[in-house]
Structures are given as C-alpha cells and as structure tokens.
Amino acid sequence: MIDTAGKRQRLSLTARLTLLFAAASTTVLLTLGLLIAQAVEGHFIEQDMELLHGKIHLASHLLARQRLPADLPALRRHVDDSLVGHHGLAMAIVDQRGDILFATPEEPFPAAMLRHFPAPGEAAPRLQTWDSDGRPWRGLATRLPAEESGAAPVLVAVAVDISHHRQFMQGFQQTLWTVVALAAALVGILGWLAVRRGLAPLRTMRQGAAGVTASRLDFRLRVDAVPAELAELAATLNDMLARLEESFQRLQDFSSDLAHELRTPISNLMTQTQVALTRARRPEAYREVLASNAEEYERLARMIGDMLFLAQADNGRLVPRRAAVDLAMQVGELFDFFDALAEEKMLRLTRCGAGEVRGDKSMLRRALANLLSNAIRHTPARGWIEVRIATVGEEVTVAIENSGPPIAAEHLPRLFDRFYRADPSRHGGGEGAGLGLAISRSIIRAHGGEIEVHCGDDAVCFLLRLPRPASATPARSAGPS
C-alpha cells in the first residue's frame, strides 16, 4: 500500500496479529469443513453402494430362479415387485445381443453403460456418476450370473437418484462459507481487542519513552507492571536510560570543565596582552610577556592534543601497534626521567618484578608516565612510590602504589573522568588539565586491559591489568631497584 507521498506504509503490529488470527481461524475452519464435507460425501457413497449392491444381489437371486427367455414375464413381474416403494431407483437388464429384457419407467442410464457387456473375469464394476434430464444419478453395471453357473449371462445396471444428496451438500457448503466468514470476522474483532489489550504495556512504554528529554533522563519503566515477555525489554530500556543519563551528566561536566579550562589560559593571555599594550615598555618586558604567553599556548596545545587523543579513543580509532614491550624496562627508564622531581621531594622510588605484553610501546609508556607523574605529585615529601609487576594467570599486572592520604570514597567513581580533580581547587600548583588519568585508562582499554584504584589507610594504589601474550613465558623477576 502506497500513500500519496509515495512512501510505503507499514501495517501496525495490531493489524498484523489481527490478520494473522483471522487467517489462521479461517484456514482451520475451512480445513475442518472440507474434511467434514468429504466424510459426509463418503458416507452418502457408501449408502448408495450398499443399496445398489443389494439390488444387484436381488437381481442375481431372481435370475438364478428363472430360465430366460421362457421365464421373462415372471422375471419382470418379480423385479417390479421388488422395486415397489423405492423412489429414485432405476434398473435395467440387457442380454448379450443388447436387447433390453427389463427396464424401469425411468431409464437414465447412459447408452455406453448398456452397450458395454463385461467379459468373463472382468474386474468389478466401477461406480459412475452422471446427469440425465437435469437430475444427478449414481450407478453401476455388472454381468450376471457368473459364467460357471451355466445360465445365460445378462447385464444388470442399477442407478439411484442423488438429487437429495447434492442439495444437502450445496446447503452444507453455503452454511460452511457463511460460518467461516462470520467466524473470521468474529475472530478478527476478538483478536483485535485481545491484541489491543495485550499491547497496552507497549503503549505505556512508548508514552513514557516519549516523555524522556535531556532534562528528564531519570525516567524508568516499571518492570513489575509489564508481562513477563516484556520485562526483559523494559529492563534493557532502563539500563539504556541509565547509561544515557550517566553519559549526559558526564558530557555536561565535560563541557563545563572544558569551558573552565580553556577560559583560564585565554583570560591570562588577554590580560597580559592588554596590560602590555597600555603603555610603551622596554624590549625585555615584552619578551617576558611573550614568554609567559608561550607557556599558556603550550598548555593549550597540550590540552587540545589530549582532547583529540581521547576523541579517537572514544570512536574506536585508537588502534595500538602491537610489539613486545618489557614493562620493567619502561618503568626503569621513567624512574630515570622523574629522578629529579623525586629528589626534589626526597621520594624513594622502588621497582620489583617483571612482565612482558604486546602493544604500542609509546602509548604504554605514556600511560605509565601519567600514573607515575600523578603519584609523584600527590606523594608527601619524604614519602615512597613502589611499582610491582607480576604475571598472574593470563594477565600481567602493574601496581603503582604511593604513600599519602587516601582518596575520599566519593571521588573514586569519577577519578578517571576528564577534567575531574579530587582536589576542590580547580587550578593551582601548575597541575595539568585533569586529563592524565582519563588518557591512561583509554590506553589500557585500547590494549584490552583495565585500570582500577584502591586506597589503604596511608597509601593509594593504581592497578593495571593487561592480557599476557599467548606465546609469552613468565618473565624473570628483575629484582627490586
């Protein structure tokens, strides 16, 4: 069905189920009616065969007692007497020459039936149906008596009028079609009502989902108010709404944090530039302003680069180049890189264990560097940082633990969110933009691993889990360093 706009209109589920119910009921009723009609027709045929065979048996009995042609008058008289009261029954007796020895007043037999004289041993007569003068007949013709009896053989044809049977079958078929049509209409109406009632929970779900907006993502479907078949769908939709609400909340926070992070360096650039332009200054003063602006530009460049990196990770485009990576070696090189910062705060850096994974060396080094930088930044002076590498089953774990106060429980679920800082202060101390942990998690997940954080009474531990290569053997411990 095509509408005026040329678009294909789809039938509703209610219409489809209603048509299905109507078609199924119509098919069942028609099949049942045809089976009943065949059974009734077969019953009528059996009745006619019983009557016809009975008359043929009677004719055989009379022929056995008479000698033709001498006893032909007596035979006709006896046959007439036997047919008294049998309306709609016809009989004819024909000799081998084709002469009719006896025939009822109504002789509806086809000429071919009376001309064909069966040969001795010919198969049993076949029941035939024909019309004569607008009336339907059913009959058969057989050879009597048997050849071995020695009597003169004759052809006996018997037929019965089946007008009553046909009228009954026509009335039955009309009644059948009427009942099927009414039943199909009734089943269609009842099916439509049943489907409408059965799909009411779906309409309720649709109405509830239609009310979901950006400001109303807390809507949830009642799982206990829908049928069991829809409970799983309702639970899935609720999970989807929960994910949407969480993602939308994170997007709002990300937008707010992004605006804040970009506003600060841009505001600094504008302020310093405007102050420098208020009056003429010495070249050294302009160089100081330009140097300060360059630092802000570098910070903006790093922030934009980190945001592009995370955007690629979100779209599944962060595909690491696979190669063997010695984690102990990478941690050792990072210790050398951060040695100056550690000495400044008098921190003790230790490493133990070894492990090898397959991945992108530069990306894994960046993830470890972010975590070590974060640990150094939050470890109190004279504290310690320990990196433990181990192979457990099919995983290689890297635990980066540092001394210091634990992270508050309310911050843990969002610790890896972008621009999120557990420190309420949004700026200070030259800290980064709050993207380091988010980048580390994206890198670890791109390698098929996961990262989590655990807090003790006086320490914080970031635990990395990475899949071990199938062909790798447990690496020999490098010992503490």
Secondary structure, DSSP 8 states (H G I E B T S, - for coil): -B-TTS-B----HHHHHHHHHHHHHHHHHHHHHHHHHHHHHHHHHHHHHHHHHHHHHHHHHHHHH--TTTTHHHHHHHHHHHTTT-TTEEEEEEETTS-EEEE-S-----HHHHH----TT------EEEEETTEEEEEEEEEES-GGG-S--EEEEEEEE-HHHHHHHHHHHHHHHHHHHHHHHHHHHHHHHHHHHHTHHHHHHHHHHHT--TT-TT----GGGS-HHHHHHHHHHHHHHHHHHHHHHHHHHHHHHHHHHHHHHHHHHHHHHHHHHSS---HHHHHHHHHHHHHHHHHHHHHHHHHHHHHHHHTT------EEEEHHHHHHHHHHHTHHHHHHTT-EEEEE---EEEE-HHHHHHHHHHHHHHHHHHS-TT-EEEEEEEEETTEEEEEEEEES----GGGGGGTTSTT--SSS-SS-TT---S-HHHHHHHHHHHTT-EEEEEE-SSEEEEEEEEE--TT----------
